Amino acid sequence: MHTHSFVTYEEFGRRFFEVAVTEERVAAAFAEIAGGEFEMGPMAQGPAGLAKVTAKVKIQQPVARRSVGDTITFNVRIPLVIELIIDLRVDKQRFTVDGDIALRATARAAEPLLLVIDVAKPRSSDISVNVTSKSMRGEILRIVAGVDAEIRRFVAAYVADEVDSPASQQAKVIDVAEAVASAWD
């Protein structure tokens, strides 16, 4: 005796996406892509590259918010903390930066039977930062040198490179046919 309520293939596909592509799974995928910690520099900055900038970046746990409409989209927020040092040769100014990376992603279906999380590359405006210095001299340097804008630009470029990396490209694609085949073995 059949106790199933049958649905169309289209209804099944839509429900599959809504169940398979959750906020938790997308956030976990971004955590894998983003990594935990990395260092930048020293990088020459300013006139004649006199200043040397070094940064230690810690990526925090991403949070994803899903919107279900014609497409399933996600607003992903990745918190970060940066310890920044600007070495002016005369002295070193230390800054603490906390902020967020805001990314947009869309769950898509692709041939032959793939689930793809399509991630838009961030722009500088998608990066928010709160920069604090431990000294008045550091605050003046921060304003004059445009430290906040430079951090946003650099983080956006770094994340854009990560979105394009081979590991990220692989993490954004799930071969559903392969998953089903392995589940039935």
Rosetta blueprint (number, residue, H / E / L):
1 M L
2 H L
3 T L
4 H L
5 S L
6 F L
7 V L
8 T L
9 Y H
10 E H
11 E H
12 F H
13 G H
14 R H
15 R H
16 F H
17 F H
18 E H
19 V H
20 A H
21 V L
22 T L
23 E H
24 E H
25 R H
26 V H
27 A H
28 A H
29 A H
30 F H
31 A H
32 E H
33 I H
34 A H
35 G L
36 G L
37 E E
38 F E
39 E E
40 M E
41 G E
42 P E
43 M E
44 A E
45 Q E
46 G L
47 P H
48 A H
49 G H
50 L L
51 A E
52 K E
53 V E
54 T E
55 A E
56 K E
57 V E
58 K E
59 I E
60 Q L
61 Q L
62 P L
63 V E
64 A E
65 R E
66 R E
67 S E
68 V E
69 G L
70 D L
71 T L
72 I E
73 T E
74 F E
75 N E
76 V E
77 R E
78 I E
79 P E
80 L E
81 V E
82 I E
83 E E
84 L E
85 I E
86 I E
87 D E
88 L L
89 R L
90 V L
91 D L
92 K E
93 Q E
94 R E
95 F E
96 T E
97 V E
98 D E
99 G E
100 D E
101 I E
102 A E
103 L E
104 R E
105 A E
106 T E
107 A E
108 R E
109 A E
110 A E
111 E L
112 P L
113 L L
114 L E
115 L E
116 V E
117 I E
118 D E
119 V E
120 A L
121 K L
122 P L
123 R L
124 S H
125 S H
126 D H
127 I E
128 S E
129 V E
130 N E
131 V E
132 T E
133 S E
134 K L
135 S L
136 M H
137 R H
138 G H
139 E H
140 I H
141 L H
142 R H
143 I H
144 V H
145 A H
146 G L
147 V H
148 D H
149 A H
150 E H
151 I H
152 R H
153 R H
154 F H
155 V H
156 A H
157 A H
158 Y H
159 V H
160 A H
161 D H
162 E H
163 V H
164 D H
165 S L
166 P H
167 A H
168 S H
169 Q H
170 Q H
171 A H
172 K L
173 V E
174 I E
175 D E
176 V H
177 A H
178 E H
179 A H
180 V H
181 A H
182 S H
183 A H
184 W H
185 D L
